[in-house]
Amino acid sequence: MRSRERLRDRLVGLEGRAEDRIHGASAVLRDEGHYVADTCRGGIERRPITSIAIAFAVGVLFASLVERRWY
């Protein structure tokens, strides 16, 4: 019985530590995502025409790749 309780206690401890690490990683990823989004948004605001041209070119390239795949 005692070993079962120790095992349960260790599992609870591991679960708590894993949960803490997941929450920490989630916070870091959320912050980095916000940073990247803000950086991209700033670049688009500074050069909107260039951003539209790049998006168009990427769309054309993607469409040509998809079109080749279907034929």
C-alpha positions in Angstrom: 0.0 0.0 0.0 2.7 2.4 0.9 4.5 2.1 -2.5 1.1 2.7 -4.2 0.7 6.0 -2.3 4.2 7.1 -3.1 3.7 6.3 -6.8 0.4 8.3 -6.7 2.2 11.2 -5.0 4.9 11.2 -7.6 2.5 11.1 -10.4 0.5 14.0 -9.0 3.8 15.9 -8.6 4.8 15.1 -12.2 1.4 16.2 -13.4 1.7 19.5 -11.6 5.1 20.2 -13.0 4.0 19.3 -16.5 1.0 21.5 -16.2 3.2 24.4 -15.0 5.6 23.9 -18.0 2.8 23.8 -20.4 1.3 27.0 -19.1 4.7 28.6 -19.2 5.3 27.5 -22.8 1.9 28.7 -23.8 2.5 32.1 -22.4 5.8 32.4 -24.2 4.3 31.2 -27.5 1.4 33.7 -27.0 3.8 36.6 -26.4 6.0 35.6 -29.4 2.9 35.3 -31.6 1.7 38.8 -30.6 5.2 40.2 -31.3 5.3 38.6 -34.8 1.8 39.8 -35.6 2.6 43.4 -34.5 5.9 43.3 -36.5 4.1 42.1 -39.6 1.3 44.6 -39.1 3.9 47.4 -38.8 5.6 46.4 -42.0 2.3 46.3 -43.9 1.3 49.7 -42.5 4.7 51.2 -43.6 4.6 49.7 -47.1 1.0 48.8 -48.1 1.5 48.7 -51.9 4.6 46.5 -51.6 2.7 44.2 -49.2 -0.2 43.9 -51.7 2.3 43.2 -54.5 4.0 40.5 -52.5 0.7 38.9 -51.5 -0.4 38.9 -55.1 2.9 37.3 -56.3 2.7 34.6 -53.6 -0.9 33.9 -54.6 0.0 33.6 -58.3 2.9 31.2 -57.4 0.7 29.1 -55.2 -2.1 28.9 -57.8 0.4 27.8 -60.5 1.7 25.1 -58.2 -1.8 23.9 -57.3 -2.9 24.0 -61.0 0.1 21.8 -62.0 -0.7 19.3 -59.4 -4.3 18.8 -60.7 -3.3 18.3 -64.3 
